[in-house]
Amino acid sequence: MKQSGSDQGQEAHNDPGQRVNELSRQLGEVARQLERERAVRQRLEEKIKEKEQQFRIIADFSYNWEYWIDPQGKYIHISPSCEHITGYSADDFRNNPGLLVSIVHEKDRQQFANHLREEINDSADFQFNFRILTKDGDERWLAHSCRAVPAMDGSSLGRRASNHDITRQKRAEDKLREREKFFRMVLDATSNGVWDRNLQTGEVYYGENWARMLGYTAEEVIKKCITWEQLLHPDDKQKTLAAVHHHLQGSTSRYVAEFRMRNKAGEWQWVLARGKVVEWDENGRPLRFVGTHYDISDQKKVEDDLKESSKKIKEFAYSVVHDLKNPAISIHGLTKHMRDRCGSILDEKGKKFCEQILHSSEQIAALVDKINIFISSREAPLFLQKVSLAETLAITREEFSVQLDLRAVKWITPESPPDMIVDRMSLLRVLRNLVDNALKYGGERLSEIEVGYVDSEKFHILSVRDNGIGLAQEDCKGIFSMFKRKKNSMGIAGTGLGLAIVKEIAAQHGGEVWLEHGRKQGITFFISFAKVLQKV
């Protein structure tokens, strides 16, 4: 009889051989799965070891002292560089948990201990500097930075720390600060006040003398944030700040300015400032601006007194000159009238006296005129304009034409004299006085007068040379002073003011005067006119 399908399944199920085969198959599948998982785990462990090895290589061969501590404060890893930096080995730190805090400098120890205790589980990054004492007792500075190490599930694995030895940097900074302190002390000792400004941060240091000069203490200046700009006189602010700006822009080699500052008593005090940019940043912009302030109030008072005194003297001089000229003219007129009317009854001695009186009164009048010219050359403002040197020389030649022709003196001038920015009347006076001087003192051997011109970088230089008898060395001393004349000038008309006037005109034009002796005879006078003068 044939079996049904259900009977056959039950039979197979009850067959022991088939059951064993099924179980074997299932076990093989589990074994293969376990092998695959083992291989994956092995590969992961190898990668972990590889990463750990890389971490240790990086940490152990770093010049920094690296360590990793768990949430309980125990070391997970310490790099060998700790011994190079601290003198203690990694085992010393592992065996003595309190060693780390104990080697921190006593001034930094509390801060560091608080950091370890309170911030060990904090997720924030921290950076600060602290000092340690090495095993040999040396003091070293470390730059400390640390951050939290999170696990995959977000829990804390502790903190990873790195300590970089910055001792050299700190010692260099200390030396720099010492030099800065010494530098400021020297400046403060040699002036009424020193200032030191960082142009990029705006930070300013004012020395003790600076505060004391204005009646403040250094503490008051710092507490009230007092600056020189706040104390600057409103009338001086524009020109003073312009002087600072010009120096910072490189237009001037140093900053120099005079201005008034209000002191603590509320009075205006005159100050002389000198300064210079001494440091630039990597882009070439000015970074550090240092300088000094000097109290020049007393000097300014003396200058004001001198100006007032000079003004009174000028007024007196004008008055004397005016009062002197009128009697001289009257004496000259009366004497001439007496000579003309009464000449027939005067003997030779009387006539000689009349001539002497006439000559003396003429000299007085000439001296008065020269004094007026001398005063005006010092006081009258310059009217600067473009002046043709060729035309000025032609005018001068015309004025002296009679004397030059009678004495057969050769007149020599440059072929193409330039135009100059000068005061026209001043240039004429210079040429008149120098040519007149050559004619007066050249003597009988005088046969030529040469006017020369030399163009230098900053000056127009004129010269007047003659081939006369020249000057003795003793006559040259102080020759450009007032009323200075040659010892052998008796009988030669003159006031001793001609060369003094030339010197004043040179000074007004930013130049100088000097002379040179000829090799065999004669003398040459030189006068320079600055080219920077601007016409009106």
ROKOLTOR-186671 format. One record per residue (C-alpha): residue number from 1; z, y, x. Coordinates in Angstrom, 3 decimals, padded with zeros to 6 digits. Layout:
   pos         up      north       east
   NUM          Z          Y          X
...
END
This chain:
   pos         up      north       east
     1    000.000    000.000    000.000
     2   -000.996    003.408    001.374
     3    001.831    006.019    002.397
     4    001.887    009.528    000.984
     5    001.660    012.717    003.148
     6    005.363    013.557    002.723
     7    006.300    010.155    003.924
     8    004.176    010.536    007.033
     9    005.855    013.962    007.917
    10    009.244    012.459    007.479
    11    008.239    009.679    009.728
    12    007.039    012.015    012.466
    13    010.195    014.019    012.156
    14    012.245    010.951    012.565
    15    010.227    009.872    015.604
    16    012.502    010.367    018.680
    17    009.612    010.702    021.104
    18    008.084    013.558    019.267
    19    011.391    015.327    018.975
    20    011.913    015.161    022.722
    21    008.487    016.545    023.354
    22    009.123    019.492    021.037
    23    012.438    020.267    022.675
    24    010.866    020.014    026.119
    25    008.197    022.418    025.091
    26    010.747    024.926    023.780
    27    012.897    024.637    026.884
    28    009.869    025.209    029.096
    29    009.052    028.366    027.149
    30    012.621    029.648    027.601
    31    012.525    028.807    031.293
    32    009.266    030.670    031.746
    33    010.700    033.686    029.880
    34    013.811    033.613    032.051
    35    011.619    033.446    035.173
    36    009.602    036.416    034.031
    37    012.795    038.368    033.338
    38    014.226    037.348    036.702
    39    011.032    038.521    038.450
    40    011.154    041.841    036.604
    41    014.838    042.252    037.458
    42    014.141    041.405    041.081
    43    011.350    043.939    041.241
    44    013.643    046.557    039.676
    45    016.429    045.737    042.115
    46    014.001    046.014    045.014
    47    012.838    049.387    043.769
    48    016.432    050.515    043.317
    49    017.210    049.380    046.844
    50    014.075    051.126    048.089
    51    015.050    054.358    046.330
    52    018.604    054.028    047.553
    53    017.308    053.450    051.065
    54    015.095    056.528    050.769
    55    018.071    058.530    049.491
    56    020.229    057.374    052.364
    57    017.491    058.077    054.897
    58    017.092    061.582    053.504
    59    020.830    062.178    053.290
    60    021.833    060.416    056.510
    61    019.184    062.039    058.653
    62    019.678    065.512    057.183
    63    021.387    068.151    059.284
    64    023.403    068.936    056.162
    65    026.626    067.177    055.291
    66    025.890    065.373    052.008
    67    028.301    063.516    049.809
    68    028.451    062.043    046.302
    69    031.734    061.672    044.434
    70    032.343    059.874    041.146
    71    034.140    061.410    038.142
    72    037.463    060.138    039.527
    73    036.903    061.951    042.825
    74    036.102    058.871    044.910
    75    033.270    058.949    047.410
    76    030.141    057.028    046.490
    77    028.266    058.152    049.581
    78    028.927    060.362    052.649
    79    026.148    061.221    055.085
    80    026.758    060.696    058.839
    81    026.110    064.424    059.464
    82    029.684    065.083    058.370
    83    030.847    064.016    061.841
    84    028.411    066.383    063.548
    85    029.669    069.278    061.411
    86    033.389    068.504    060.991
    87    034.189    066.126    063.843
    88    035.430    063.566    061.303
    89    033.526    060.372    060.452
    90    032.536    059.195    056.982
    91    035.267    056.522    057.139
    92    037.860    059.232    057.877
    93    036.972    060.890    054.570
    94    036.885    057.573    052.653
    95    040.267    056.486    054.021
    96    041.883    059.879    053.468
    97    040.900    061.397    050.091
    98    042.818    064.611    050.875
    99    041.052    065.215    054.192
   100    038.257    067.313    052.671
   101    040.598    069.903    051.166
   102    042.883    069.895    054.223
   103    040.131    071.014    056.648
   104    039.103    073.940    054.441
   105    040.323    077.253    055.845
   106    043.594    078.343    054.273
   107    041.992    081.538    052.924
   108    039.345    079.481    051.073
   109    041.400    076.371    050.295
   110    042.648    077.330    046.843
   111    039.163    078.238    045.627
   112    037.738    074.966    046.949
   113    040.580    072.852    045.506
   114    040.082    074.454    042.099
   115    036.384    073.703    042.368
   116    037.003    070.002    043.019
   117    039.624    069.697    040.294
   118    038.109    071.749    037.484
   119    034.370    071.532    037.984
   120    033.888    067.897    038.907
   121    032.519    067.051    035.459
   122    030.844    070.375    034.788
   123    027.079    070.254    034.306
   124    026.489    073.637    035.961
   125    025.247    074.104    039.518
   126    027.567    075.890    041.934
   127    027.033    077.646    045.217
   128    029.568    079.417    047.412
   129    030.456    079.757    051.080
   130    033.698    078.640    052.687
   131    035.213    078.026    056.093
   132    036.522    074.819    057.626
   133    038.454    073.929    060.768
   134    036.817    071.089    062.679
   135    038.684    068.240    064.322
   136    038.621    070.272    067.554
   137    040.024    073.340    065.811
   138    036.783    075.349    065.712
   139    036.121    077.560    062.710
   140    032.818    076.973    060.953
   141    031.151    078.467    057.901
   142    029.483    076.187    055.343
   143    027.129    077.054    052.501
   144    028.226    074.712    049.716
   145    026.079    073.752    046.737
   146    026.692    070.986    044.219
   147    025.382    069.716    040.913
   148    026.218    067.073    038.332
   149    024.632    063.587    038.557
   150    023.929    062.283    034.997
   151    023.374    058.651    034.020
   152    020.498    057.468    031.829
   153    022.755    057.558    028.771
   154    023.896    061.095    029.562
   155    027.307    060.164    030.915
   156    028.508    061.625    034.230
   157    028.097    059.765    037.493
   158    029.972    062.475    039.387
   159    028.607    065.277    041.542
   160    026.273    065.432    044.481
   161    027.161    068.071    047.132
   162    025.388    069.522    050.150
   163    027.058    071.551    052.904
   164    024.865    073.541    055.291
   165    026.341    074.845    058.542
   166    025.791    078.669    058.538
   167    028.199    079.485    061.359
   168    025.533    081.078    063.556
   169    024.312    083.210    060.685
   170    027.843    084.328    059.814
   171    028.681    085.137    063.421
   172    025.481    087.144    063.704
   173    026.403    088.960    060.486
   174    029.897    089.644    061.858
   175    028.444    091.039    065.084
   176    026.020    093.157    063.083
   177    028.879    094.485    060.971
   178    030.850    095.272    064.115
   179    027.882    097.145    065.563
   180    027.432    098.956    062.245
   181    031.101    099.915    062.273
   182    030.920    101.104    065.886
   183    027.687    102.991    065.206
   184    029.208    104.782    062.228
   185    032.408    105.535    064.167
   186    030.392    107.122    066.994
   187    028.358    109.212    064.544
   188    031.496    110.204    062.671
   189    033.218    111.194    065.907
   190    030.326    113.404    067.017
   191    029.700    115.220    063.737
   192    031.411    116.645    060.682
   193    030.093    113.742    058.633
   194    027.842    110.703    058.815
   195    025.826    109.124    055.991
   196    023.940    105.849    055.846
   197    021.624    105.173    052.889
   198    019.840    101.992    051.817
   199    016.697    103.413    050.244
   200    015.879    100.335    048.197
   201    019.308    099.616    046.695
   202    020.458    103.246    046.626
   203    023.744    102.272    048.268
   204    025.173    105.084    050.434
   205    027.968    105.119    053.010
   206    029.708    108.434    053.679
   207    032.024    108.663    056.672
   208    035.586    109.964    056.602
   209    034.598    113.209    058.321
   210    031.938    113.802    055.678
   211    034.583    113.699    052.965
   212    037.087    115.695    055.026
   213    034.470    118.384    055.771
   214    034.281    119.131    052.023
   215    038.019    118.836    051.392
   216    037.955    115.311    049.941
   217    039.406    112.020    051.109
   218    037.215    108.975    051.684
   219    038.950    107.272    048.732
   220    038.088    110.182    046.423
   221    034.432    110.061    047.454
   222    034.241    106.326    046.700
   223    036.273    106.455    043.486
   224    034.412    109.443    042.009
   225    031.028    108.287    043.378
   226    030.489    111.720    044.940
   227    027.061    112.262    046.535
   228    025.563    115.161    048.419
   229    022.893    115.590    045.738
   230    025.619    116.380    043.185
   231    027.145    119.029    045.446
   232    023.864    120.637    046.539
   233    023.315    124.317    045.713
   234    020.630    124.678    043.001
   235    018.709    127.263    045.057
   236    018.526    124.881    048.042
   237    017.725    121.670    046.161
   238    013.924    121.942    046.059
   239    013.362    122.735    049.743
   240    015.989    120.197    050.866
   241    014.592    117.316    048.821
   242    011.098    118.303    049.991
   243    012.278    117.976    053.621
   244    013.648    114.496    052.841
   245    010.420    113.490    051.089
   246    008.223    114.689    053.972
   247    010.214    112.624    056.464
   248    010.204    109.474    054.313
   249    006.423    109.859    053.912
   250    006.071    110.020    057.719
   251    004.993    113.683    057.840
   252    007.891    114.619    060.177
   253    009.480    112.699    063.052
   254    012.961    113.492    061.777
   255    014.664    115.161    058.834
   256    016.275    118.561    059.477
   257    017.532    120.932    056.791
   258    020.103    123.670    056.165
   259    021.662    123.996    052.711
   260    024.834    124.843    050.826
   261    027.242    122.298    049.334
   262    030.158    122.900    046.984
   263    033.458    121.767    048.506
   264    036.537    120.559    046.661
   265    037.878    124.124    046.420
   266    034.681    125.140    044.577
   267    033.322    127.250    047.445
   268    029.808    127.045    048.883
   269    029.690    125.656    052.393
   270    026.675    125.810    054.719
   271    025.634    122.438    056.166
   272    023.095    121.442    058.814
   273    021.625    117.981    058.139
   274    019.793    115.825    060.650
   275    018.507    112.347    059.858
   276    015.952    109.657    060.618
   277    014.599    106.425    059.150
   278    015.794    103.648    061.475
   279    014.717    100.515    059.598
   280    011.716    099.410    057.537
   281    011.153    096.398    055.290
   282    008.491    093.705    055.797
   283    005.952    095.846    053.915
   284    006.461    098.839    056.190
   285    008.412    100.842    053.614
   286    011.442    102.865    054.823
   287    014.611    100.888    054.219
   288    017.502    102.552    056.039
   289    018.009    106.305    056.377
   290    020.908    107.553    058.533
   291    022.017    110.967    059.666
   292    024.761    113.532    060.116
   293    026.042    116.672    058.421
   294    027.505    119.583    060.387
   295    029.538    122.408    058.895
   296    027.751    125.601    060.003
   297    029.557    128.027    057.695
   298    031.052    129.942    060.636
   299    027.667    130.055    062.351
   300    026.034    131.385    059.187
   301    028.723    134.061    058.861
   302    028.082    135.157    062.461
   303    024.339    135.225    061.762
   304    024.885    137.358    058.666
   305    027.136    139.697    060.641
   306    024.519    139.932    063.388
   307    021.797    140.676    060.846
   308    023.900    143.423    059.325
   309    024.722    144.788    062.768
   310    021.057    144.574    063.800
   311    020.070    146.416    060.632
   312    022.496    149.240    061.430
   313    021.268    149.402    065.035
   314    017.661    149.604    063.848
   315    018.495    152.368    061.430
   316    020.329    154.191    064.223
   317    017.421    153.655    066.624
   318    014.901    155.013    064.121
   319    017.159    157.993    063.555
   320    017.594    158.660    067.287
   321    013.882    158.256    067.960
   322    013.008    160.627    065.137
   323    015.635    163.176    066.213
   324    014.549    162.890    069.854
   325    010.850    163.426    069.295
   326    011.135    166.701    067.366
   327    013.123    168.560    070.094
   328    010.755    167.159    072.747
   329    007.752    168.530    070.864
   330    009.552    171.871    070.385
   331    010.429    172.084    074.082
   332    006.866    171.249    075.020
   333    005.471    173.876    072.632
   334    007.890    176.638    073.676
   335    007.391    175.963    077.381
   336    003.605    176.000    077.008
   337    003.844    179.218    075.008
   338    006.058    180.802    077.693
   339    003.719    179.707    080.482
   340    000.695    181.104    078.680
   341    002.367    184.394    077.656
   342    004.524    185.066    080.695
   343    002.625    183.296    083.447
   344    001.695    186.567    085.132
   345    005.313    187.539    085.722
   346    006.491    184.101    086.888
   347    006.602    183.306    090.556
   348    005.447    179.979    091.941
   349    008.833    178.330    091.444
   350    008.949    179.458    087.795
   351    005.461    178.107    087.172
   352    006.469    174.798    088.800
   353    009.501    174.575    086.535
   354    007.287    175.086    083.504
   355    004.990    172.275    084.591
   356    007.953    169.948    085.135
   357    009.337    170.771    081.679
   358    005.933    170.157    080.088
   359    005.561    166.814    081.883
   360    009.082    165.671    080.968
   361    008.659    166.589    077.305
   362    005.333    164.702    077.217
   363    007.067    161.658    078.693
   364    009.802    161.869    076.061
   365    007.201    162.034    073.282
   366    005.274    159.093    074.800
   367    008.478    157.073    075.146
   368    009.363    157.736    071.510
   369    005.913    156.508    070.436
   370    006.278    153.367    072.555
   371    009.742    152.662    071.139
   372    008.317    152.983    067.633
   373    005.546    150.539    068.550
   374    008.059    148.129    070.102
   375    010.292    148.194    067.017
   376    007.343    147.753    064.672
   377    006.016    144.850    066.767
   378    009.329    143.055    066.189
   379    009.945    143.989    062.580
   380    006.600    144.560    060.899
   381    005.228    141.439    059.163
   382    002.040    139.980    060.586
   383   -001.183    140.423    058.656
   384   -003.007    137.308    059.776
   385   -006.748    137.264    059.375
   386   -009.878    136.015    061.051
   387   -010.533    138.416    063.945
   388   -013.600    138.538    066.170
   389   -012.458    138.490    069.792
   390   -015.858    139.870    070.859
   391   -015.480    142.944    068.622
   392   -011.878    143.498    069.761
   393   -012.948    143.379    073.422
   394   -015.730    145.876    072.691
   395   -013.210    148.280    071.100
   396   -010.902    147.915    074.101
   397   -013.770    148.580    076.523
   398   -014.712    151.706    074.614
   399   -011.152    153.069    074.689
   400   -010.958    152.732    078.488
   401   -014.605    153.535    079.195
   402   -013.894    156.892    080.872
   403   -011.394    155.445    083.364
   404   -013.497    152.343    084.001
   405   -016.630    154.394    084.667
   406   -014.918    157.049    086.823
   407   -013.297    154.391    089.030
   408   -016.375    152.129    088.950
   409   -014.298    149.180    087.720
   410   -016.382    146.220    086.641
   411   -015.582    144.912    083.117
   412   -015.963    141.111    082.725
   413   -015.566    139.228    079.411
   414   -016.335    135.685    078.155
   415   -019.919    135.000    077.157
   416   -019.161    133.681    073.654
   417   -015.583    134.568    072.714
   418   -014.436    132.834    069.485
   419   -012.861    134.137    066.319
   420   -009.060    133.829    066.077
   421   -006.504    133.811    063.261
   422   -004.188    136.612    064.450
   423   -002.839    140.018    063.493
   424   -005.691    142.401    064.374
   425   -003.526    145.350    065.503
   426   -001.303    143.043    067.568
   427   -004.315    141.634    069.440
   428   -005.558    145.182    070.147
   429   -002.112    146.210    071.431
   430   -001.975    143.221    073.770
   431   -005.373    143.996    075.301
   432   -004.637    147.729    075.528
   433   -001.305    147.182    077.273
   434   -002.620    144.607    079.749
   435   -005.759    146.588    080.632
   436   -003.727    149.813    080.909
   437   -001.264    147.971    083.165
   438   -004.129    146.859    085.452
   439   -005.525    150.395    085.667
   440   -002.102    151.934    086.364
   441   -000.930    149.554    089.047
   442   -004.165    148.169    090.466
   443   -004.352    150.882    093.130
   444   -007.440    152.161    094.924
   445   -008.728    148.670    095.743
   446   -009.103    147.809    092.061
   447   -012.792    147.086    091.413
   448   -012.840    144.620    088.503
   449   -010.918    143.625    085.408
   450   -011.736    140.278    083.809
   451   -010.672    139.143    080.347
   452   -010.768    135.339    080.051
   453   -010.371    132.805    077.258
   454   -009.303    129.144    077.336
   455   -009.308    126.874    074.279
   456   -006.470    124.332    074.310
   457   -005.515    121.771    071.659
   458   -002.830    123.955    070.057
   459   -003.386    127.448    071.455
   460   -005.887    130.236    072.080
   461   -005.109    131.432    075.611
   462   -006.210    134.927    076.724
   463   -005.949    136.213    080.281
   464   -006.394    139.628    081.910
   465   -007.074    139.433    085.648
   466   -007.453    142.318    088.098
   467   -008.160    142.353    091.823
   468   -005.838    145.255    092.570
   469   -002.849    145.370    094.891
   470   -000.880    142.895    092.785
   471    002.900    142.600    092.514
   472    005.614    141.747    095.012
   473    007.813    138.760    094.139
   474    010.852    140.977    093.557
   475    008.893    143.015    091.005
   476    008.021    139.927    088.952
   477    011.579    139.085    087.978
   478    012.212    140.210    084.410
   479    008.855    141.973    084.248
   480    008.540    141.291    080.511
   481    011.934    142.896    079.793
   482    012.346    146.337    078.239
   483    012.109    149.354    080.584
   484    011.301    147.139    083.573
   485    008.980    148.899    086.060
   486    007.795    148.400    089.645
   487    009.960    149.917    092.359
   488    006.973    151.858    093.711
   489    005.873    153.140    090.285
   490    007.255    156.670    090.838
   491    004.647    159.185    089.808
   492    002.811    156.688    087.577
   493    003.061    157.465    083.885
   494    004.735    154.730    081.859
   495    007.724    153.748    079.741
   496    008.435    150.169    080.847
   497    007.817    148.850    077.326
   498    004.167    147.733    077.520
   499    004.782    144.174    078.735
   500    007.875    143.828    076.533
   501    005.635    144.589    073.541
   502    003.158    141.936    074.730
   503    005.999    139.394    074.922
   504    007.167    140.201    071.378
   505    003.652    139.857    069.988
   506    003.265    136.482    071.704
   507    006.542    135.261    070.203
   508    005.489    136.394    066.721
   509    002.287    134.378    067.096
   510    004.096    131.240    068.244
   511    003.009    131.664    071.871
   512    004.221    132.759    075.299
   513    003.360    135.148    078.143
   514    003.317    134.476    081.880
   515    001.647    135.661    085.067
   516    000.040    134.214    088.185
   517   -000.575    135.870    091.537
   518   -004.050    135.884    093.041
   519   -004.598    133.954    096.256
   520   -005.253    137.101    098.274
   521   -004.837    140.021    095.893
   522   -004.521    140.947    092.266
   523   -002.628    139.374    089.411
   524   -003.419    137.590    086.131
   525   -001.458    137.911    082.903
   526   -001.704    135.137    080.274
   527   -000.805    135.168    076.589
   528   -001.111    132.284    074.102
   529   -001.607    132.408    070.328
   530   -000.768    129.324    068.220
   531   -003.688    127.873    066.241
   532   -001.501    126.728    063.337
   533   -001.113    130.282    062.003
   534   -002.541    130.694    058.518
   535   -004.373    133.807    057.391
   536   -003.272    135.637    054.277
END
